[in-house]
Amino acid sequence: MLELYASPDDLVPLFEAVLDPPEEIEHKGFSAQASLRTVRGRTNRVQIGASDPISVLDSWPAGKQLADEIAAQRDSFDFCSLRLGCSFVPDRGCRFTWLRVSAELRTAGVESEGAQSVAFDLFPRDVLEKRTYKRSYNVTPSAKFAFLELSAGRSSEEEHIRYEPRLTAAGLLTDLPTWTFDALDRSGLVGSSELFLLAKKPKGQKLEARFKVAAEVATLLGRVPLRRYRDPELLDKLFPLA
């Protein structure tokens, strides 16, 4: 669901997206999964899904001011907001210790380097401690994500997004945005995490992304790691985005 509002203050976000529950993401856009197998046939699954892209400028209130940098590009580029879901499903006696998701952006029929699609903004960037955000986001007149951080106890589980350390984003303003997950405790990486990409693409062109996933799994004896398994090409699939 989208909600738009306007303000004369150019610094106040004019575009707001209210997010669907995370379990519904698999019913929109695209989805894929891959498995990393360990000893005794244990199967550890990674699932990647995405909602349909939202065209930010097409939804912008008519006559409301954009930042000069974005207004100057409006006739040549589109800005698309995309929500990704990354889920970890380890098998018994295993845990995910590391995972990297990259999205190589491609624009069909574009040869000029200056006209290539890039990741104009990414969220989250760096998660070094536990963070909780409101389950909606704004896009500002400068085409940047704006999430409201919440203090503990301010919302129910369905109304917020929680991030656990450590999660790091890279590739801002390039055609290869990347998120890296590192497990910092014995429970490993488990459950789902939502990632956000604001892509700038040449106007009227089709945007694609080649999603690649690399992962590492450790097998355990009790709480003691026995062996690590790594697959640098666990998933490699090309999807149309817009």
C-alpha positions, -999 to +999 in steps of 0.1 A: +000+000+000+013+035-009+005+067+008+016+100-007+017+134+011+031+168+003+049+195+022+064+229+012+096+219+030+120+203+005+137+184+033+105+166+043+099+132+026+070+134+001+068+097-007+059+070+018+055+032+013+038+011+039+052-025+037+032-057+036+040-084+061+073-101+053+057-135+048+038-121+018+069-111-002+071-145-018+038-139-036+051-109-055+079-102-080+103-131-082+117-158-059+144-184-059+161-208-035+193-228-033+207-254-010+241-261+005+245-297+015+267-309+043+276-343+059+249-369+063+227-352+037+219-322+057+203-295+035+207-258+043+184-235+022+187-199+013+157-182-002+157-149-021+125-130-030+114-095-041+083-074-043+074-057-075+094-025-081+078+009-073+085+038-096+093+067-073+090+096-097+058+083-113+042+084-079+056+118-069+029+145-062+025+168-092+041+202-088+060+193-056+097+201-056+125+175-060+161+181-051+180+199-080+201+168-087+171+146-091+150+171-111+178+175-136+178+138-143+140+133-144+138+134-182+166+109-187+163+084-157+137+065-137+142+057-100+128+023-088+124+012-052+128-026-047+124-047-015+143-079-012+138-108+013+167-130+023+158-161+044+181-186+061+168-222+068+196-242+084+192-280+089+196-297+122+231-296+136+241-268+111+243-230+111+249-204+085+280-184+095+284-161+065+264-151+034+268-125+006+241-114-017+249-093-048+227-079-075+245-071-108+223-044-124+219-046-162+200-024-187+191-039-220+203-021-251+224+006-232+260+009-243+270+043-229+288+040-195+271+072-182+237+057-190+241+025-170+218+016-141+233+020-106+223+015-070+214+051-060+207+042-024+208+011-002+192+002+031+204-009+056+241+002+051+259-010+082+243-029+111+268-030+140+243-034+168+207-044+170+184-019+152+146-016+150+128+005+124+091+014+117+075-009+091+072+018+064+097+041+047+099+074+029+118+084-001+131+120+002+133+147-025+170+137-029+159+101-038+172+085-005+155+061+018+143+074+052+134+049+078+123+059+113+143+041+140+123+029+170+132+025+206+127-009+223+090-016+231+075+011+209+057-013+185+044-048+181+063-075+161+042-069+131+048-032+130+086-031+128+117-044+110+146-056+132+182-060+121+208-080+140+246-075+136+265-079+115+252-068+081+271-046+057+262-031+024+286-021-004+284-010-040+266+023-036+264+043-069+277+012-088+260-015-108+269-041-082+252-036-048+262-062-023+250-072+012+272-093+035+259-111+066+283-123+093+271-144+123+284-131+156+270-157+179+264-195+181+229-194+168+242-183+133+221-167+106+185-177+108+151-163+098+144-135+073+160-102+067+146-074+044+169-054+021+161-022+001+175-010-032+168+023-049+179+018-085+185+046-111+180+034-146+178+050-181+142+061-188+121+037-208+147+009-206+142-026-190+161-032-158+174-066-149+195-079-120+217-110-119+214-121-083+243-141-069+246-157-035+277-172-017+273-189+016+292-207+044+277-233+067+293-249+098+283-283+112+282-286+150+287-312+177+267-297+204+280-261+203+314-269+189+319-263+151+332-294+134+336-284+098+328-255+075+313-258+040+314-229+016+298-224-018+309-192-037+282-198-063+253-211-044+228-191-065+232-173-098+200-162-116+189-133-138+156-116-132+137-087-149+130-060-124+112-032-143 
